[in-house]
Amino acid sequence: MARFAPFETLAEVERQHILRTLCLCESNRTQAAKALKVSLRCLRNKLRDYKQQGHEVPEAKPGQYIGLHEHPIHIQPDQT
């Protein structure tokens, strides 16, 4: 008789994929959100929910949410 692995729910597969991606991005939530093609807010909410459900979620690195190094602001000199 064939033995079947227990089925995983879609939510479990999604959680595993998100957490794996976060690890590959070295806990950088901005990079993970981009890789997953979701908003940073969506990722933060999912991670908060996983933590509340008792799953281990890697801590964010200090200052990673600012993202100023990724999108520098260029100010044009006044041409008056």
Protein Blocks (a to p, Z undefined) as FASTA:
>chain_A
ZZddddddfklmmmmmmmmmmmmnnopaklmmmmnopafklmmmmmmmmmmnopacdddd
ehklnommmmccdddddfZZ
